[in-house]
Amino acid sequence: MSYNKKDIKFIRFGDLSPIKQSGYKKDTYHSAPVNKGFYAFVEFMIEPFLLGGYNPIGTKYSKRKYIKDHNGNKVIVGKFHEDINKPPVDEWDDHFEWIINLEEEEMENIYKKYSKHKVLFYGTEIHKNGYIYLHTMKKPKRFSYKGEIWHHHIEETPNHLILKRSKDWVLTDFNTFVDSFNKAVFEMVKDNNVWRRKADLNLISTRNKQYSKDIFEVFIEKI
């Protein structure tokens, strides 16, 4: 599985103008490599947590929305055990053992039915009535960019092709980024023993096993 340069498009929720990064001086994996620019993701390798994707639906910073069926109802994919005492509402997200999800075959059918949304989630938010509903990301900005780019693929990038280093980031030209990105995707798929078509790579983090895609965030200084 590999991607050529014309396959690569980026997404972002928010403005595409450079933003002063308040967390630049912090020395963490996700703190910005320079003090001005913006974060983005390759469109089919999204980590929703880093996009504010796990903020409760309906709140100011949430990037998600419920998927409705043809009758306008939310699509149920799970619920709490009815015969077990439920933990407090504010602790539901930490108690997945209390949840009954649909059988795997039923989930596959649901994913096929609603696959047009491409990025599907369940289990990250439980409604106050105890049900878990299928949801997706709101529509982000989708854009092309072929310039220099900061990324986390340090081990996949030859030293002589690295233009700059900062914390857990390296700056390279676009062609080098694509090559390093392909190596990182291959390693993730191999290590987790999963395979997905290009359009389905975001579903890797929506099934019973969770695969973090933190390493696929990028940082762009300006376009």
C-alpha positions in Angstrom: 0.0 0.0 0.0 1.6 3.3 -1.1 0.4 6.7 -2.2 1.8 8.8 -5.0 2.1 12.6 -4.7 -1.2 13.3 -6.5 -3.1 11.2 -3.9 -2.0 13.4 -1.0 -4.5 16.1 0.1 -4.7 17.6 3.6 -7.6 18.5 5.9 -7.9 21.0 8.6 -10.8 22.4 10.7 -10.0 26.1 10.9 -8.3 28.9 9.0 -5.3 28.2 6.7 -3.5 31.3 7.7 -0.4 31.0 10.0 -1.4 31.1 13.7 0.8 32.0 16.6 1.3 28.8 18.6 0.8 29.4 22.3 2.3 25.9 23.1 5.5 26.4 21.0 7.7 26.7 24.1 6.5 23.4 25.5 8.6 20.3 24.9 6.0 17.7 24.1 5.4 15.4 21.2 2.6 17.5 19.8 3.9 21.0 20.6 4.5 23.1 17.5 7.9 22.9 15.9 8.0 26.6 15.2 6.0 29.5 16.7 3.8 30.2 13.8 1.8 28.0 11.4 -1.0 25.5 11.6 -1.6 21.8 12.1 -3.2 19.5 9.5 -3.6 15.8 8.6 -3.5 13.8 5.4 -7.2 13.4 4.7 -7.3 9.6 5.1 -5.0 9.4 8.2 -6.9 11.4 10.8 -6.5 11.2 14.6 -9.7 12.8 15.7 -8.5 13.4 19.3 -6.0 15.9 18.0 -8.6 17.7 16.0 -10.9 18.2 19.0 -12.8 15.2 17.6 -13.6 13.8 21.0 -15.3 16.9 22.4 -18.9 16.1 23.1 -21.2 16.5 20.1 -23.1 19.7 20.2 -20.4 21.6 22.2 -18.5 24.6 20.8 -15.3 22.8 19.8 -16.8 19.5 18.6 -15.9 18.4 15.1 -18.4 15.5 15.0 -22.0 15.0 14.1 -24.5 12.2 14.4 -25.4 10.1 11.3 -29.2 9.8 10.7 -31.0 7.0 8.9 -33.6 7.5 6.2 -36.2 8.3 8.9 -34.1 10.9 10.6 -33.2 8.8 13.6 -29.7 8.3 15.0 -28.1 5.0 14.2 -27.6 2.8 17.3 -24.4 0.8 17.5 -24.3 -0.1 21.2 -25.8 0.4 24.7 -25.1 -0.2 28.3 -25.7 -3.6 30.0 -29.2 -3.2 31.5 -28.6 -5.7 34.3 -25.4 -4.0 35.7 -25.2 -0.9 37.8 -24.0 1.9 35.5 -21.1 4.2 36.6 -21.7 7.9 36.9 -22.6 9.7 33.7 -19.3 11.6 33.6 -17.3 8.4 33.8 -19.1 6.5 31.0 -16.3 7.1 28.5 -13.9 5.3 30.9 -16.0 2.2 31.3 -16.2 0.4 27.9 -16.6 -2.9 29.7 -20.1 -1.9 30.6 -21.1 -1.6 27.0 -22.8 -4.1 24.6 -21.8 -3.4 21.0 -23.5 -4.9 18.0 -22.2 -8.2 16.6 -19.3 -7.8 14.2 -21.4 -8.8 11.2 -24.0 -6.2 12.1 -21.3 -3.5 12.4 -19.9 -4.5 9.0 -23.3 -4.0 7.5 -23.7 -0.6 9.1 -20.3 0.5 7.9 -21.1 -0.6 4.3 -24.5 1.2 4.5 -23.0 4.5 5.7 -19.6 4.2 4.0 -20.1 7.4 2.0 -19.2 9.3 5.2 -15.7 7.6 5.0 -14.8 8.6 8.6 -17.0 6.7 11.0 -16.8 6.5 14.8 -18.6 4.8 17.6 -17.8 4.1 21.2 -16.2 7.5 21.9 -19.3 9.1 23.2 -22.3 7.6 25.1 -25.5 9.5 25.1 -27.2 10.3 28.4 -29.8 7.7 27.6 -27.2 5.0 27.6 -27.0 4.4 23.8 -24.0 4.8 21.6 -24.8 6.3 18.2 -22.8 6.2 14.9 -21.2 9.5 14.1 -18.8 11.1 11.7 -16.7 14.2 11.3 -18.1 17.5 10.2 -16.9 18.7 6.8 -13.3 20.1 7.1 -11.3 22.3 4.8 -9.6 20.1 2.2 -6.6 21.5 0.4 -3.5 20.8 -1.6 0.0 21.7 -0.6 3.4 20.8 -2.2 5.8 22.9 -0.1 8.1 22.2 2.8 6.4 20.4 5.6 7.0 19.5 9.3 6.2 15.9 10.2 7.0 13.2 12.8 8.4 10.5 10.4 12.0 10.9 11.7 13.0 7.3 11.5 11.6 6.9 8.0 13.5 10.0 6.7 17.2 9.8 5.5 19.3 12.3 7.5 20.6 14.0 4.4 17.0 14.9 3.3 16.1 16.6 6.6 16.2 20.4 6.3 15.6 21.2 10.0 14.8 19.5 13.3 12.7 20.7 16.2 11.6 18.5 19.1 9.9 15.4 17.6 9.5 17.0 14.2 11.6 17.2 11.0 11.2 19.6 8.1 11.5 18.2 4.6 10.3 19.0 1.1 7.0 17.5 0.0 8.5 14.6 -2.1 10.5 13.4 0.9 7.5 13.7 3.1 5.4 11.5 0.8 8.2 8.8 0.8 8.5 8.9 4.6 4.7 8.9 5.0 4.4 5.8 2.8 7.0 4.0 5.0 5.1 5.0 8.2 1.8 3.8 6.8 3.4 0.4 5.8 4.8 0.0 9.3 1.5 0.8 11.0 -0.5 -1.6 8.8 2.2 -4.4 9.2 2.6 -4.0 13.0 -1.1 -4.0 13.6 -1.8 -6.8 11.2 -4.6 -4.9 9.4 -5.3 -4.0 5.8 -7.6 -1.4 4.5 -8.4 0.1 1.2 -7.1 3.7 0.8 -10.6 5.2 1.5 -11.0 3.0 4.6 -7.8 3.8 6.5 -9.6 6.1 8.9 -11.7 3.1 9.9 -8.6 1.5 11.5 -9.4 3.5 14.7 -13.1 2.8 14.7 -13.2 -1.0 15.2 -12.8 -3.0 18.4 -9.0 -2.3 18.4 -7.7 1.3 18.6 -4.7 2.4 16.5 -3.4 5.8 17.2 -2.5 7.9 14.2 -0.9 10.7 16.1 2.3 10.4 14.1 0.5 11.5 10.9 -0.2 15.0 12.0 1.7 17.6 10.0 2.6 21.3 10.6 2.7 23.9 7.8 4.2 27.3 8.3 2.3 29.0 5.4 0.7 28.2 2.1 
